[in-house]
């Protein structure tokens, strides 16, 4: 994970204060320097959480770095998981389960999922394509009952239909990732 990805995970509270030393170490590896950053990198998850966050905020201030917005963090984390799925670093179902659940991360994303992301001109295509990928995964998972009961779907073996859905979703993921290769 790079520095921007780690900041995004932290912003969305997918990682807690105990993740701060790891963020600081990654920042140093990416050539950021500040006294408070070095202090954060030397701390551990056993240190006082308030001190960790205090030094972290001071380090970001010294470096003139702001945490990403929740929207940008959302897309950075989504792209991170989609890349992992393509690289088989995480299983298809596990990775897609996370993407499917991302809109439940916090109240901001729940309440405004359809309205803010849909109306956001900078991310309108991102949102539509992520929704398309998400719905392909939901259709894939819906076929589990048919497979379990050994039933046909549209006159075809349910397992074969499910594999077609998976293939289509993976193609959509690959297209999404390739179009955003310059996006961190």
JOCOR-V89203 format. One record per backbone hydrogen bond with DSSP energy under -1.0 kcal/mol. NH is the residue of the N-H (numbers start at 1). CO is the residue of the C=O. Records with the same first field share a line. If there is no record, write none. Layout:
NH: CO ; CO
This chain:
6: 2
7: 3
8: 4
9: 5
10: 6
11: 7
12: 8
13: 10
14: 9
15: 9
19: 16
20: 17
23: 19
24: 20
25: 21
26: 22
27: 23
28: 24
29: 25
30: 26
31: 28
32: 27
38: 34
39: 35
40: 36
41: 37
42: 38
43: 40
47: 44
52: 48
53: 49
54: 50
55: 51
56: 52
57: 53
58: 54
59: 55
60: 56
61: 57
62: 58
63: 59
65: 60
73: 69
74: 70
75: 71
76: 72
77: 73
78: 74
79: 75
80: 76
81: 77
82: 78
83: 79
84: 80
85: 81
86: 82
87: 83
88: 85
89: 84
90: 84
95: 91
96: 92
97: 93
98: 94
99: 95
100: 96
101: 97
104: 101
105: 102
110: 106
111: 107
112: 108
116: 112
117: 112
119: 115
120: 116
127: 123
128: 124
129: 125
130: 126
131: 127
132: 128
133: 129
134: 130
135: 131
136: 132
137: 133
138: 134
139: 135
140: 136
141: 137
142: 138
144: 141
147: 143
148: 144
149: 145
151: 146
153: 156
156: 153
161: 157
162: 158
163: 159
164: 160
165: 161
166: 162
167: 163
168: 164
169: 165
170: 166
171: 167
172: 168
173: 169
174: 170
175: 171
176: 172
177: 173
178: 174
179: 175
181: 178
183: 180
